[in-house]
Structures are given as structure tokens and as C-alpha cells.
């Protein structure tokens, strides 16, 4: 059987290989936006603020899932490139088992400490009931929600990335349908929105378990695992950048909500939420592409195909640079339309979001290549550099600017923090590209 990771490298082949992951990422973001539209139009902007305040709980489990998925797929893909198929299967099964235990642990911990957790996240008396409804419901689904990100990476490694697209679509459509049923028909409010989200994500994870259990004709499927502490340690370290990114987003979201609720109240949190929806959607192409080609990078690194690595790097950096510029221009051109999807033009929330988005959009010029750099070093099994880039970009620089700029510039300081952090991170990215170009021979 020909390994789908063993292919010629060109613009067309890279796009074809990454297309299912890009489409899957885009679709999940579209479903997330539709989810937000149901909340804001059928419940209200306060409910949307509550979703943003409590969403770091979901981000934690996504962070854990991406850590196991990216770190594990880099290891497994490299072993497949080295023709060690049985070892790859054993490690894959072990990774999934440990990830499930981690998901259960996070879920139980969240349920036990939910009340103090909500106030730490930024909930106030006005939003507490909404926050509790959403978070309490989601926590029951977290163990299976974790595998949305984990399995998507292993579908790519197995050479069946299109399955990630199909299964993500099933989960997203389920989410949207249940949003309508639970919110519009049964009037379950924000608890219904959380139930729809939880079922949609959990369904994707459940399908993944079934697929890797019964389909035993490809390169990856469940076998009897062998406990190897060093494997778990290695994939946790190597996948730590993706976990650091999501955990940093959690902390930054908490900090943002606490700062904004003091500066602009719940309307400010709603405005931030709208802009963050736009950020994740517009950058999902770069994220999907970077994640989509990561196993291809790992495989060619394992086979010592230097020429292929150099082509992947050259094509990817140029492509992502053009996409980033296009996204920025589109944001300046269609800012009113994008914000108007969520809130009515002329409202206070609209004015806050519209004014801020023009400043915030500068981050798109740098974010794409910063995302790619982190994924590249993870694929090359250099988790330390990948984690450092992610930690500086999504935590150190952002938190520093968020703590300083709002003191002098109020909300404009909030909107400017992430673009400035991305710009400085871009300089750091270029430095590590230059430093390691001769180590891994990707440039």
C-alpha cells in the first residue's frame, strides 16, 4: 500500500493534502459563529458575554487534546516514515488512552471547583447564572470533546484527512440543528446552547473511537498498547506549544474580560467576543494549513528528504504571507459587515466592536506566519522552540501589553495589545527560522 505522506511537493500537492484540514477548521469556525448567532439573537448579548467568559474551560480541554494530537502525530508520523508501523500503532493507542484519562480528570476537577472558577474567569452577579448554565453543562462532555483535535491530527497521519472534514461536519451540523431545537423550540436558553455544543463536539470524538477500532486496513488503528513513560513525556513536551497556545488564550481571555468589564461593562465583553469570533474564523485557514501539512513535514524529516522539506517551507511561507495580507485588507474593507453579523448597526456594542476591530486587524499581518512557525517546529520534534514561540506570542507579550496599555489608552490599549504582541513575535519567528535553517535544512 502506498503511503499518502510519500508524495511530490508542489503548491498543488500541498494544498490538496491540507485542503481537508483547512475545510474542517473553517467549517468548525462557521458552526461556532452560527452557535454565537443563535445565542445573541435568541437569548441576548449578555448571554454571548457569558459564553466568552466561560469558554476558557472548553479551551483547556482543547489545549490538552491538541497537545496529544500534535505531539503524538509528529512522533507517529516519523515512526511511519522509518517503517516502524507496529511501534507507531502501539504508541498511538497509548496516547489515546492517556488523553482520555486526562479529559476525565479535567472534567471532574471543573465540576468540583466550578463556583470559584466562574468568578475567577470574570463572571459577576449580573452574568453568573448564564455562566453557570453554560459551564456546568459543557463539563460533562469534556472527555469526548478533547478528541476533536486529537483524532483530526491522526486522520492526517493515517492519510485520511478528508475523514476529519466529514466527521467535523457531522458534529458541526449536529450542533447547529440542536441549537435551534434546544433554544428556539424548547426554550432551554444558554443551557440548551451548551448542550448542543457538547453533543456536537462529543459526537466527533465518539466517531473517532469507533473508526480507529473497526477500520484495521490502514497504517493506524487501535492495538494492545505498551506503557512507555518516555513516549508520553516526549509527546507532551513536543505538543506543549499547542497546549501553551490554548492555555495562554484561556488566561488572556480571562484577563481581557476582567479588564474590559471594568472599562466598558458587559457591552465591552460582548464587543470583545464578536472580534475574537472574527479572529479565529479569519485565521482558521492559516491554522488549518499549518496543522494539515505538519505530518507531511514530520514524515519527510523522518526520511531525511531535505529537498522536500525546503520546498514545503518555501511554498508555505509565501502562501501564508499572501493569505495574511489578503485577510487584513478584507477586514479593513468589510469591518462593518463582519461586526454587523452579530450586533445591530448603531448599537453601543456595534460601535465598540467596529472602532476596535480596525486597530485589532493589524494582528492578521503577522499571525499567520507565527502560527506556521510553531507548527513547523512541532513537526520537526523541537517542542522547546515551538513552545517558546507560542508562549511568548500568546502569553508573555500579550499580557505585558494588556497590563500596561489600558492604563493610558483605555479600550484602544486593549485593542492594540494583540497586534503589538504578534508583531514582536514575528521578529522572534524570523530569528528562529534563521537560527535553525541549517539544523533541519528546511531553508
N, C-alpha and C positions, 0 to 999 in steps of 0.2 A: 504493500500500500504506500503511495507517495505521500510524504508529509507536506501538508499545505503551507508549513512555515518555510519550506525549502523552495524558494522561488526567485526569479529575476527581480531586480529592483529598478523601478521606474516610477514616474509620477502616477501613471495609471494603475500600476500594480499596488502601490501603497494606498491609494485612495480606495481601490477595490477591496483591499484587505481590511482597511479601517472603517469602511462605509457602514457596516452593520453596527459597530460600536458607536460611531458618530450618530447614526439614526436613532439608536437605542437611547443614547444620552439626551438627544434633542427631544424625543418623544416623552421621556420621563419628566423633562422640564416643562414641556407643554401640558402634560397632565397635572403637574404641580401648579402651573398657572391657572388652569381650569379649576382646580381644587380651591385656589385662593379666590377666584371669581365667585364661586358658589358661596364661600364664606362671607365675602364683603357685600354681595348683593342680597343674599337671603338672610344674613344674620346681622352684619354691620361692621364698621371699621374697627370698633373696639374688639370684636372677635378676631379680626385679622391681626391686630396688635398682639392679642393673646397667643395666637399661633406662632408669631415671631418670637415672643418671649420664651415659650416652652419648646420651640423646635430644637434648641441645643441638646435636649435629651435624645431626640432622634439622631442628631448629628453625631453624638457619642457612639452610638451603635453602628452608624455608617462608617465612622472612623475606624472602629475595630474591624469591621468587615473588609474595608479597603486595605487595611494593614495585612490581613491574612491573604486577601486576593492578590494584591500587587507583589508583596514579598514572596508569597507561595508560588505564584505563576512564574516569576523570574527564576526561581530555583528549579521548578519542574520543567520549564521550557529549556533551560540549559541542560538538564539531565537528558531530556529527549534528544537534544542536539548531539549529545555524547553517546546516544544509542543505549541508554540505561533505562529502558522502559519500565521494567518491573519495580525498580527503585523509585522511579517517578510516581508510579501508581500508589505505592505504599506511603510515600510522603504526602501525596495529595489527600489520601484518606485520613491520615493522621492530622493534617491541617484542618480539614473539615470538622473532625471530631472535637478538636481543641477549640475551634471557633464557636461551635455550638455550646460548649460549656461556658465560654466567655460571655456569650449572649445571655444565657440563663442567669449568670452571676450579676451582670449589669441590670437586668430586668428586676430581679429580686431586690437588689440594693436600692434601685429607684423607687420601688413601691414602699419600702420601709421608711425612707427618708424624704418622701415626696413633699410634705408641708414645708419644712425648712428649705428644701431645694427650690421650690417655686419662688419664695421671697428672695433667695439668693440670685435667681435668674432675672429678677427685676419686676416681679408681679407686685401690684399694690392692691389696696382694698377694692378699688373700682374694677380691676381686671381679674381678681383672684379666682372667682367662680368659673369664669371662662377658662383660665389657665388650668385649673384642677380638672375640669371636664376633659380637656384635650389630652393632657399629660397622662392622667390615670388610665385612660383607655388605651393610649398608644403603648404604654409599658407592657401590657400583656402580650403584645405582638412582637416585641423587640427581638427575641431569639431567632425567629424566622426572618424578620426584616433584615437582619445582619447579612444574610446570604444573597441579597440582591446584588451587592457589589462583589462579594466573594466569587460567586459562581460565574458572573459575567466575565471575569478575567480568565477563568479556566475554560469557558467555552471558546475563547480566542486561542488559548494554548492548545486546545484539542483540535483546532482548525474548523470550528463550527460557530464562528462569531454571529452568524445570522440567527442562531438559536437564541442568543441573548436578546436580539432585537425582537424576535417573535414572542418570547416569554415576557419581556418587559412590556410589550404592547398589550398582552393579555392582562397583566397586572394593572397597567395604567387605565385601560378601558374599564376594567372591573371597578377601579377606584372612582372614575367619573360617573359610571352608572349608579354605584352605591351612594355617591354624594347626592345625586338627585333623589334617589329613593329615601334615604335616611333624613335628608334636610328638607327637601321640598314636599315629599309625600307624607312622611311620618313625623315631621316637625321635631326631630331629635336635637336640633341645634348643633353646637360645636362638638358634642359627644358623637353625634352622627358623622360629622366630618372626620373625626379621629378614627372612628370605627371603619369608615370607608378607606382611609389611608392605610390603616393597619392591615386590613384584609387584603388590599391590593398588593402591598409590599410582601406580606407573608406568603401570598399565593405564588409569587415569583420564586421565593426560596423553597417552597414545598415542591414545586415542579422540578427544580434543580436536583433535589434529593432523589426524586423518582427517576429522572433522566439518567443520572450517573449510577443508579442502582441497577437498572434493567438494560441499558444500552452498553454492551460489552464488546463491541466490534471495533471501536476506535482505539486511540492511544491512551485515553484516560477513562477510568471507571473505578468504582469502589472495590477494594480488595481488603484482605486482613492486614491492618496496619502493624508496624513495629514501632514501639515507643523509642524516639530518639530526641533526647533533650536538646542536643545541639541543633537539630533541624528547626525545632520551634524557636529556639533562641535566634537562629540565623534569619528566619523569615520575619520574625518580629523586628529585628534590627533593620533588615533590608526594607521592610514595608513600613518602617516607622515614619518616613517622610509623609506618606499619605495620611497616616493616623495623626501626625503632628499637624498637618494642614487642617483636617477636620476638627480636631480638638482646639486648635487656635481659633478657627472660625467660631466655635462654641463660645470661647472666652471673649473674643472680640464682640460677638453678638450680645453677650451679657453686658459687657462694658458699654457698648453703643446704646443699648436700651436704657441702662441706668443714667447715662449722660443725657440722652435725648429726652427722657421723660421729665427730667428737671428743667431742661431748656425750652421744650415745646409741648410737653404733656403727651397724652395718648395719641393726638393727631400727629405729633412728630414721629412717634414709634410707627404709626401706620405709614407715614411717608417713607421712612427708612425701609420698612418691609417691602413696599412697592419697588423701590430702587434695587433692593437685594434680589427680588424676584427677577428683575431685568438683568442684573449682573450674571446670575447663574445661568439664565437662558442664553444670553448672548455669547457667553464664553464656553458654552457646552460643546460647541464644535471643536474648539482647541482642546478641551479636556478629553472629549471622545476620541479625537485623532491621536493624542498623546498616549492614552491608555490602549487604544486599538493596535498601535504598532509596537508597543512595548515588548510583547512576547516575540515579535519578529526580530527586534534588536537583541534580545536575550539569546535567541536561537543562533543567530549569526555570530554573536560573541562567543558562544559555546563552541561553534565550529571554526572559530578563528578566520572568519570571512571578512577581512579588513576592508576590501573594496566595497562590499555590500554595506558595511557599517558607515563608510564615508558617504555613499550615495544616500542612504536613509537620512543621515544628518543634514547633508546639503539641501536635499529636497524639502525636508521637514521645516528647517529654519526659514527658508524663503517663503514657503507656503503659509506658515503660521504668521509671519510678518505681514504678508499681504492681507490675510484674513483680519488681523488685528486692526490694521489701518481702515479696512472697509467697515468694520464694526463701529469704530469711533466716528467716522463720517456719517454713518447711518443714524447713530444716536443724536448727533447734532441736528440732523435733518428731520428726524421723526420723534423728537423727545416728547412733544405734545401728544402724539398718537399713542406712544408706549405708556405714558403715565395715565392717559385717558381710558385705557383698557380697564383700569382698576377703580379709578375715582372720577367723579364728575368734574368737568372743567369749571373753574371758578370757585370750587370749594377750598377751604383752608388747607386740607390735606394735599389737594392737587397743586396749589401754589407752592407749598413747602417742597414737595417732591420734584416739581418742574424746575424750580430755581436750583435745587441741589444737584439734580441729575446732570446739568450742564458742566458743573465742576467735577462731579464724580466720574463722568465718562472718560476723562483723561486716563484713568487706570487701564482702559482697554488697549491703549497703545503698547503697554509693557506686559500685561498679564499673560498673554498667550505664550510668549517665549519663556516666561518664568515657570509656567505650568509644564511646558515641554521639558525644560531642564531638569526639573525634579523627577519626572517620569523616566527620562533618559538615564540618569544615574541610578535609579532604582533598577531599571532593566539591566544595567551593567553590574549589578550586585554591589554597588557602592552606596549602601544605605546611609552612611555617615554624611557624605556630601549632600545627598538628596534631602536628608532630614535637616541639615544645617540651612540649606536654601529655603526649605519650606518654613522652618521655624523663624528665620529672620524675616521672611516675606510676610507671613500671615500672623506673626505674633510680635516679635521684638519691635520692628519698625512701626507697625500699625498702632500698637499700644502706646508707644512713645509719643507719636503724633496725636493720638486721641487724648492723652493726658495733658498735653501742652496746648495744642491749637485752640480748642474750645474756650480756654481761659481768656484769650484775646479776641478771637474771631467768632465766638458763639457757634451757630449752626454752620456757618461757612467753614469753620475749622473742622467740624465733624465731616462735612462732605469732602474736604481736601485731604483728610488723613490717609485714606486708602490709595488715592493716586500717587501721593508722595512716597508712600511705602513701596508701591510697585515700581516706581522709578528708580529708587535706590537699590531695590532687589534686582532690577535689570542690570545694573552695573556689576553687582555681585555675580550674577549669572554669566555675564561675558567673561569675567575673571576666571571662573571655574571651567568654562569652555576652553579658554586659552591654556590654563594650567594642566588640564587632563587630556588635551588633544593628542599628545604623544604617548600617554599611558595606555589609552584604549584604542588609539589610532582611528577615531571616528571623524577626524578632520585633518 
